[in-house]
């Protein structure tokens, strides 16, 4: 016997559209390739979009700024891209991921360092068994990220070009990974 499901409300769709548009504006997506953000997809970006959209639904709407939408989307695209499993229900490879996707405040997530204004100033995830690739969404943090410390993990692939856009970056350690570029 199937249990009934609750149909999404108009507000749900409006919130998802708002989150989608906020991300599109920041990432410079065109309307043709916005299929990259979907409710059905299983890529890191799709999973991050779904999580941020759902948090906005459950959180105090007036406290949820564009900055927080973008920070959480960027961090979650990173999280899903550097987890060993691509499937939605797969186990995360990270040694520690305290509070990631448990706390609505990204500044409480393990390895995330924020300033007094709630802007992300650092990601310190050395020796944490990150596996996968660095997503271009890391560039969303260009105006605040000063430390990106990911030494001694299992990150592979090429370094995203927009790491060069991280204008505040003063400390970068990607050593002991399998990165190119």
N, C-alpha and C positions, 0 to 999 in steps of 0.2 A: 504494500500500500504506500503510495507516495504522499509525502507531507506537503501541504501547501507552501508556496513561497510568497514572499511579500514583493509586490511589484515596486520597482524604483519610483520615487515620487518626482514631480517636476523640479522640486528643489534639489534632489540628488543629481539630476541631469544638468541643472544650472551650475551647481558646484563643480561637477566634473568638467564642464565646459570652461568655467573660470580657471580651474587649475591647468587644464590643457592649454588655454590661451596664454596664461602666465609663462608656462614653460616654452611654448612656441616663440613668444616674443624674446625671451632670454637666449634661446639656443639658435634663433634665426632660421627655424624650420620654415619651409614654404608649405602652402596648403596641400601641394601634391604629395609631399612625403610625410605628412602628419599621420598617415596610417601607422607610423612608427609608434604612436601612443594609442593603444587600444585597450579596451576592457578584456578582450579575449586573449591577447598575445601572452607569450611566456618568456619573452626576452627580459633582460634586466631592466630596461627602460619601461616596459609595460608593467612589470611588477612594481617598480618604484612609483609609477603614476597611480596605479590602483591603491597602493598603500597611502600615498599622500592625499588622494581624493577621499578615501574613507576616513582618514584622520580629520580632515576638514569637516566631514559630515558629523563626526562625533565630538569635535572640539568646540570651544566657544568661538563662533564665527568671527566676532569682532577682534579677537586676540590673534587671529591667524593672518599674519601679514604676507605680502608677496615675498618678502625676504625669507620668511620661514618656509613657505612653499618651496622656493627654489633651493634653499639649503637642504631641506629634507629630501627633495627629489635628487639632488646631486649626490648626497651621501648614500641614499638607498640604491641609486644606479651603481655607485661604487661598490656597495655591500654585495649586491646581487651579482655583479660582474666578477668579484674576487672571491666568491664562494665556489666550492668545488662542484656543486650540483646545479645544473641548468633547469632541472625540473622544479615545479612549484613546491612539491612536498619533499624535496631532497634535503639531506642534512647539510648544514653549514660546516665548512671545513675549519673556520677560524678557531684558534685556541680559546680566545675570549671574545665575546660579543655582548657583554653585560649591557643591559637596557636597550640595545638596538631593537627597534620595533616594539619595545615594551613601554618605554616612556614616551609620551608625546613631545617631550622637550629634548631635541637633538643634542643640546649641551650636556645632557646627562649620559649620553652614550659613550661606552668605553673607547678611549683613544681620541675623542673629539675634544678639542680645547677651544673654549669661547672667551671672548672679551666681556667686559661688563655690560655691553649693549646687546649681547647675544649673537654677535657675528662670529663665524668660525675662523679662528686664527691658526689652528693647527690640527693635523691628523698625525698622531703618533701610534703607529701600528707595527713597529718593528717586531720581528720574531713571532708573528701571530698566525702563521700558516695560511696566509692569503693565497688563493689559487685562482687563476684566470687572467683576465686582462684589465688594464686601466681604461675606464670609459671616458669619452670626451666630455661627459657631464661634469668632470672635475673642474673644468674651466668656468663653470657657473660661480665658483668661489673666488674668482679673480680679484675682486676688490678687497678681500679680507684675508685670504690664506697666506700666512707667512712661513709656515712649516709644513712640509710633506715628508714624513719620515716612515718609509716602508721597507727598510733594510731587512735582508735575510728572510724573505718569503718565497713563494713559488709563483710570482707574477710573471707572465710571459706575453709575447706579442710585441707590438711596437708602442713606443711612448706617444700618446696623443699629441698632435701638433699644438693644440691650444694650451698645453702646459706652459708654453711660452707666453701666454696671455695672463698668467698669474703675476700681476704687476707688483704685488706685495711680498712675493716669495723671497725669503732670505736664506732659508735652509731647506735643501732638497737632498734626500738620501734614498736612492733606489738601488743601492749596491746589493750584491748577492741575490739577484733575481735573474730571470732569463729574458731581459728586455732588449729591444733593438730600437734604433732610431735616434 
